[in-house]
Structures are given as structure tokens and as C-alpha cells.
Amino acid sequence: ALRAINNILEKDYKLGIVRYASVYDKQFRDMAESKNLNYEMIAEFGYVLLMNKNCPLAKKDDVTFADLEGYIQIAHADPYVPSVSLSEIKKEELPDDVDRRIFVFERAGALRLVAENEEAYMFASPLSEATLSRYDLVQRVCKSPKKIYRDVLVYPKNYALTAQDKAFVTCLCEEKRKLFR
């Protein structure tokens, strides 16, 4: 999120997509306003659990947090929320009750780790059937308090979206709707 925002502010990028937990909506809206950025919601969704299709958890329709004990969590290592301390975010997004966790900074590497390890799982946005198939993954609902996440398009207020930008956003929204039904 921070890199996407900084790329727009400092490197003349025109569009960025930021993902965050909806409880931090005010912080992101305030930041966008203070940085003179437009802010448009693309999608809202709950995370699912991704795991190797041969993982013992894959046989369950619904997985609980207790079921995850002893498994390895693959987690994104760079949570960011404007005006909230990193330690506070990590406490909320990466609870201490996980004994084994691997931090990864990019999604393809995280998917590969989950795909290659039957003892690993990852919380993520729902994936397409094609992506699940490519990595031999399954996705399951985790029976727990559901957090809602948002993908938000950000761009400079003084930037007029081009026809190509608008076509991209339309296509993106259509694909997200299919995945997050």
C-alpha cells in the first residue's frame, strides 16, 4: 500500500490499488484527502484460506482457527496503515498465537510456498479457478470473526482517467465481482 501511494506521489505513477482491512477506512480516506488523491472502491471481500490441495485441511469444508494449529502461516510482511503504528497493525493482522510463520513480500512467492508445502496456509483474497489450478491450491472459508477487506483505486485528483484507464477499471471490477460473489 505504501509503495503504491509513494509511486503516485513521487514517481509520477497515475494509478494505484491499495488493499486494507475495512476497519482502517478512515485512516486511508484521510490520507488520500491529505495527499490530494482520488479514492474509489473497487471491491470489498473477506479473506479465504489457501492451501495445497493435498493439505489435510483441504478435506474440510470449513476450517477453524483451532484447525490451523501446527500448520505454517505464509503472511505478507508489509502491513501499512497511515497514522497507525506498525506494531499495532501487526498485532491486529498478524496475531501472536501462530507458532510457525513465514513472511513473504510478494504474492507469487507466497503462492509458490503454499503450493509446495502441504503444511502451509495463507489468508488471501479469493482466487480464480485458473489460478487455483495452476498452483494446485484449494481455498476454504475459515470459521472465525470475519474481517472485511477493501481494494481501492487511488490516483491524483488532478489526473483525468484516460479511456484505457477506464477500460482497465471496468475489467478489474467485473473480474472482482466474479471472484467475490
Helices and strands as residue ranges (DSSP letters): H 2-10, E 16-21, G 22-24, H 25-34, E 37-46, E 48-52, G 56-59, E 62-64, G 66-68, E 72-76, H 86-93, E 101-104, H 107-115, E 120-124, H 129-135, E 137-143, E 148-156, H 163-179
